Amino acid sequence: MALETNLKGRSAVITGASEGIGRATAWLLAAEGANIFLTARNAERRAALKAELEPATGITGTRLELVKS
């Protein structure tokens, strides 16, 4: 049985978003239309992920935020 989700308009804070499971989670939730807040210790990789997600998913502005950790 497949899990059906509707994440459009829902919000999620993703810790460790610059690599590994956190990065994969960011991609998955962004693709499902969630508003995401990215946190990671490495600011450069966090910003790079945001730059990749914006054009690929159409999420911009207040729907995709970087959070300094």
N, C-alpha and C positions, 0 to 999 in steps of 0.2 A: 504494500500500500504506500503510495507516494504522499508525502507531506505537502499540503497546499498552504502557501503563505501569501499574505498580501501586506508587504512592508511599505508600500507607497505612503509617504507622509509620516511614517513612524520614525523615531530617532534612536540612534545607537552611538555609544561612546566605544571606540575601539582602542584598546591599549596595545602597545607593542606593534603598532600599525606599519612600521617601516620594513618588517621582514617576517618571514615564516607564516605561522597561523594567523597572526594579526593582519598581515598584508592580504592573505587569501580571503579572510573574513571581510576586509574592506571592499575588495572586488565583488564578492558575492552580494553583500548588502547593498552596495551602490547599484549593481545590476538589477536588483529587485526594487529599486526606487526609494530606498530608505535615506533619510537625512543622516549623514555621518559626521562624527567628530573624531578626528585622528589624533592620537597621542603616541609619542615615541621619544626616546632619549636623543636620537640622532635627527637633528632639525633638517639637515640637508636631504636625508632619505625620506623624511616625512613630507617635505615640500615637493620632492620628486614624485612621490606617490600621488599627491594632489594634482600635480601637473599631468600625470598619466590618466588619472580617473576623469578629470573634467571633460576632455574631448571624447573619451571612449564611452562615457555613460550619460553625458549631457547634464550632469550635476554641477552647478556652479554657485558662487556667492554663498549665501547663508545656509544652503543645503549641504555644503561641504566645507567644513572648518578645520583649521589646524589648532591644536591646543598645546601650548608650551608645557612640557613636563620636566 
